[in-house]
Amino acid sequence: MAQRRMLRAAGNLATNPRPDGCRKMQGSKNAYRIRVGDYRIVYTVDDAVLIVAVSPSAIIL
């Protein structure tokens, strides 16, 4: 169940890379995090080429 929520949240970033509740990471120009239950997804946004990159190692348990 948690995996589905994480995958859905990560997929939604493609259409809305800065959803309500996202937080900009300090010390970075384009890194953000969102909370999904007890988990965090850390990702970067590159508006110039419309890319949202989520790394599996960036999912914090």
N, C-alpha and C positions, 0 to 999 in steps of 0.2 A: 504494500500500500504506500509506504513512504517513497519507494522507488518511482511509482507512477506519479506521485505529486511532484517529485524532483524533476522527472522528465517533462511533465506538463509545464512546469514553471520555466524550465530551461527553453523549451520550445516556444513559449509565449514571448520570450525575449526577442525573437526574430521580428515580431510585429510591434512590440513596445519595449525597447531596451532600457527604459527608465520608468518602470512601473511605480505606482504609489508604494511607499515604504522602502524603496531602494536607498542605499547609502553610498555616497562617494567615499572611496578609500583614501585616507590621508596619505600624502606624499606621492600620489600618482595623478597623472593628468586624466586618464581615461579608464580607471578601474573602479568597479562598483561591486556591491554585494546585496543580495536579497536573502531574506529569511524564509525558509520553507519548513515550518514546524520547528523541530530541534536542530535543523541543519541550516547551513549557509551555502549559497552558491556565489562564488567570486568570479567575475567576468570582466572583460574589457570591451569597450565600444569604440569603433573607428568610424565616425560619421562620414569621413571623406569617401570611403568606399563601401559604406553600408554593411559592415561586418560586426557581428557579435560573436566573440570567441569565448567558449566555456571549456575549460580544461577539466578532465576527470579528477586530476589531482587537486583542483581548486575547490572541490566540494568538501567543505569542512564539516566533520561529524561532531 
